Amino acid sequence: MRRVVPPIVVGVDGSEPSLRAVDWAADEAALRGAPLRLVHGSLWEPDEEEHEENAANENGPAGTTESAQSVVRAAARRARLHRPDVVVSTVVASEEPEYALVSAGRTASALVLGTRGRSGLVEMLLGSVGLTVAGQADCPVIVLGGGHDNRVSAGAGGRVVVGVGETGTDSAALRFAVQEARLRRARLDAVRAWRCPPHEAVEHPLLAGDPARLHEQYAADVLELALKEVPPEVDLRRRTVEGSARRVLLDASHGADLLVVGARRKPGHLGLRSGRVVHAVLHHAACAVAVVPEDE
């Protein structure tokens, strides 16, 4: 019996960033052999007179120039032209966009969101839509910045980066990163940051000789434990780097196709314990970022 692959869901609002996200999501769906679902959510729909009046304003926001149905139809046409082999469906929900996306994400492989670049990313992620989706979605949320490529590359030369935390071998972020690297036939860079706390005294018996070396070795041990179940066919590179996790991951994002980070979620609680690291990479990473929920 043919295996049913959950869809890739992408939020569309008629803007150019959301259409670039459609291209990216269509490529991702093609790699997975998954259907693509385009979701538009809005509590506001202009009446006929308002629609005719606003349609004349070509520079106005998408929500005031065309109906929800025309938004998703245009996005669907783009997706089918870009990836004719992908099955495309559309959903128009009479609710706020973040709740429509979270609902669609319950049966999705991943959610894809487009942003308007640096300033737009700040506005989105610190506003309601991005944080609500990342905090409540049951699947990985992939955020594309305005300056990022809107194509999913596959083949030699690609690179997926994953930040490795303290989750051991049971890491949803690592599993997602391994899957992405295999689908793309890309190298997987597993990165673990480490720092030597400045308050540690070198005369401590456990730190005699070279205190930094012990912290680096601990990072290497954590990394090795986390990666022990990565399939041998994956082109894997292990990296322990001195510095803050934020700086190390942002540096690693340059030249990468995708940066994968985990964010902890407490059972029974809404929202992610994303902290400064996830916020930093979402704001400043040089590539697309996948935020993967990790249960505690």
NORFENPE-V245896 format. One line per field, one symbol per residue. ss: DSSP state (a for helix, b for strand, c for the rest). phi: phi as a letter, one per 40 degrees, with the letter a starting at -180 (. if undefined). burial: + if it has 16 or more other C-alpha atoms within 10 Angstrom, else -. Layout:
ss = ???
phi = ???
burial = ???
This chain:
ss = ccccccbbbbbccccaaaaaaaaaaaaaaaaacccbbbbbbccccccaaaaaaaaccccccaaaaccaaaaaaaaaaaaaaacccccbbbbbbcccaaaaaaaaaccbbbbbbbcccaaaaaaaaccaaaaaaaaacccbbbbbccccccccccccccbbbbbccccccccaaaaaaaaaaaaaccbbbbbbbbccccccccccaaacccaaaaaaaaaaaaaaaaaccccccccbbbbbbbccaaaaaaaaaccccbbbbbbbbcccccccbcaaaaaaaaaacccbbbbbbbbc
phi = .cccccccbbcbbgccdcccccdcccccccccgbcbbcbbbacbbccccccccccccccccdcbbacdccccccccccccccbccccbbbbbbcaddcccccccccbbcabbbbbcgdcccdcccccccccccccbccbdbbbbcccccbbccahdgcabbbcbbccgccbcccccccccccccfbcbccbbcaacdccccccddcbcgaccccccccccccccccccbcdccccbbcbbbcicdcccccccccgccabbbcbcbcdgbcgbccgccccccccbccacbbbbcbcc
burial = -----++++++++++-++++++++++++++++++++++++++---+----+--+-------+++++++--+++-++-+++--+--+++-++++---+++++++++--++++++++++--++++++---++++++++++++++++++-+++++++---++++++++-+-+-++++++++++++++++++++++++----------------++--++--++-++--++-------++--++++--++++++-++--++++++++++-----++-+--++++++++++++++++++--
